[in-house]
Amino acid sequence: EERACPVQLRFRFRFPLCLGRERFNLFVCLSVCLSAFLSVYLSVCLLEMNGDESGESNPEPEEFIALEDFTGSGAEQLSFAVGDRILIHDQSCADWWWAEVEGRYGYVPSGYLHHPDAEVEDGWQDEEYFGSYGTLKLHLEMLSDRPRTETYRQVILSNSTALRGKVVMDLGCGTGIISLFCGRLAEPAAVYAVEASAVAEHTERLVKLNGCEGVVTLFKSRAEELNLPSKVDVLVSEWMGNCLLFEFMVESVLCVRDRWLKEGGMMWPSSATLSLVPCQADDDYSQKVEFWENLYGLDYSCLQPVAQEEFFSKPKFSHQLKPEDCLSTPCDVITLDMHTVKVSDLEKLRGEFQFTVERRGTLHGFSAWFSTFFQSLDEGGPTLELNTGPHSEPTHWKQTLFMLDAPIPVEEGDCVGGAIILHRNPVWRRHMSITIEWRKKSRNEAAFSEVKSKRFPMWR
Ligand SMILES: C[S@@+](CC[C@H](N)C(=O)[O-])C[C@H]1O[C@@H](n2cnc3c(N)ncnc32)[C@H](O)[C@@H]1O
């Protein structure tokens, strides 16, 4: 039998010698079935691994959000902008995923993407944020800022008659300065002073020390978690950050407005604008870039692009723009109506500009600042303004400077047009990036140059 069945001989070493022909046939059948199954299984796996370029291999693609802009190189990579929603079809490679963006397919770097359900430790960075307001350092800076604090005092004073009997909320009262202005300069029925940071411990004492405990009630809580005795007639807050929105405390203000402001109630500030101007910044450019030209008789110029990248890729906070460095009349690029703006509107804000250069000079970049406006409670009463621009008394915000990658010579009459886009960070909710797009047209030219663009993270 063994001789007649050489096949069996081949398996001799694997199977006991007592294996009969029937069992052997059964074994051969099973082996053939198993190898057929394995080859089908392997081809399916291989197909999935290679990915069907139409995106159909994975029936359930997952949606991710772009954390940063990405410019793909070559036809295989997809470009996208921060905040874009991206469908991922294949994550089998750790660094590059097969993706779909608005009907286009290609590879995207996985490190730029965030899954909406993924736990971010604290996208609001509340511990750090409220920690910084818990000591006196920032309050010293804010209270030393006279134009800022005096504007709020004037708002309360000039509305003192109309505030009689009204219920006011001071959201983010800090040391309670605005609440104390209300308690001392007007006769509101109640002031709800809300503060989440540890500075509230001192606020409580300040309210008593200034004899306002009868009217000012302190709520040591995050404003979003409040439980108040009643809705309010006026919601006042000092929420503004660099470039108006940085820190995004404004979101808390809008959430509280929707929950606690009476129908027809008043928001202070009532509106806010972001202004922009093309500017010269000789000192910044010469100290940070030109500096590297020649040092002690040595050629250091190869470090200039490195310096450019290191010092000018992010905006400069606390820039003191001299009025004479403005190359044009400033322009309001974004306006928020605080009675109607929605939290979702803050995800992406875009403003257009068109400047006419007013003198010969060098365009180094753009400078931005904000103004806030406080409507009167009395019909036809004056609207008060806090302007943090270079033509007003300096405030602690000063201005924000956005340096371009290369200086552009400009002449009187030239046109600089473009847009500014504020893109809120989808994960780090107190941060945003600002993209400035611009193009220039010389006085004697008919057409604009091609559009250039630079994105400035602030700070993430
Ligand atoms: C810019 S400071 C203004 C302080 C004070 N109103 C003033 O004018 O001096 C903002 C304050 O709001 C508080 N704050 C921010 N977001 C808050 C929130 N969601 N709930 C409660 N307090 C908040 C901060 O802790 C900080 O003290």
The ligand as a Gaussian input file, in Angstrom:
#p B3LYP/6-31G(d) Opt

LIG

0 1
 C       -9.977000      90.109000      31.471000
 S      -10.352000      89.698000      33.121000
 C      -11.371000      91.020000      33.631000
 C      -11.454000      91.184000      35.130000
 C      -12.309000      92.341000      35.621000
 N      -13.628000      92.313000      35.055000
 C      -11.662000      93.651000      35.288000
 O      -12.179000      94.348000      34.423000
 O      -10.645000      93.972000      35.884000
 C      -11.458000      88.370000      32.884000
 C      -11.851000      87.636000      34.149000
 O      -12.888000      86.743000      33.815000
 C      -12.725000      85.524000      34.493000
 N      -13.390000      84.516000      33.653000
 C      -13.085000      84.169000      32.390000
 N      -13.926000      83.251000      31.912000
 C      -14.796000      82.996000      32.923000
 C      -15.897000      82.106000      33.042000
 N      -16.283000      81.325000      32.046000
 N      -16.563000      82.096000      34.209000
 C      -16.186000      82.891000      35.246000
 N      -15.140000      83.736000      35.186000
 C      -14.459000      83.799000      34.029000
 C      -11.211000      85.361000      34.576000
 O      -10.843000      84.502000      35.629000
 C      -10.770000      86.794000      34.793000
 O      -10.670000      87.116000      36.147000

